[in-house]
Amino acid sequence: LLVVLRPEHKTTDETIAFWAGTAESPGWAARRGYIVIAPEYLPAEVREYPYSAAAQTAILRSLRDARLRFAVDPD
């Protein structure tokens, strides 16, 4: 499982496409069998990570949700 966080100059969709790729052109993670999640931890218009508890909670909830839905090794 890869948890990818968007950089300030990319959207979440662009970040997912970089790691997972598309059906026509699989990315690095897809070619190696990784699950990729990209939590929406910031509004789209926010470019800089504010180190907030809300953002951290969103990321941790996304990770928990992925672990409940998929066979993910917790280690």
N, C-alpha and C positions, 0 to 999 in steps of 0.2 A: 504494500500500500504506500503510495506517495501522497503526501499532503502538500500541495503546492499553493503558495500564496503569491498573488499577483504583484509584480513590481509596480512602481508608481507610473511608469510610462506604458503599461499594457492593461488591457481589459482582462476580466476573468476568462472569457471565451478564448482570447488569444493565448493566455497562459495554458489553458487546457489543450488547445491545439498544438502548442509547442511540445508538450510532454506526451500526450496521448495520440496526437495525430488525427487523421480522418480515416474513414472506411477505405478510401482509395490509396492513402499514403499513411500507414501506421507510424506513429512516433516512437521514440526510444522506449518509453514505458510499455506501450502496447506490444511492441516486438518482443519484449522480455516477459510479458505476462503480468505486469503490475496493474493494480487498480489505481486510478488517479482520481483524487477528489480535490476540488478547489473551493474551499468555503467562501461564501460571500460575507466576509468579515468587516467590510467597509462599504459605504455607499459608493456608487460608481464615480461621483464627482470628487470624492476625497482622494487625493494623490499621495499624501504622506501618512504613514502609520502613526496613530496617536498614542500607542501603547496603553490602550484602555482595557478595563476589565470586561466591557461589553464585547470587544473584538476577541479577546482571549476566550470568553465563554462561547462565542459563535464557533470558533475553531474547534474547541473541545467537544461541543455538541455534534459537530459534523463528523468528527473522528468516532465518537460513540455510535452515531447513526450508521456509519459505514461498517463498524464492527458488528452491529446487530444484523445488517442486511447481507453481508458477505463473509466468507470464510477467511478471516484476517487473523494472523498470528499476533497475539497481544504483545509478544516480546519484540 
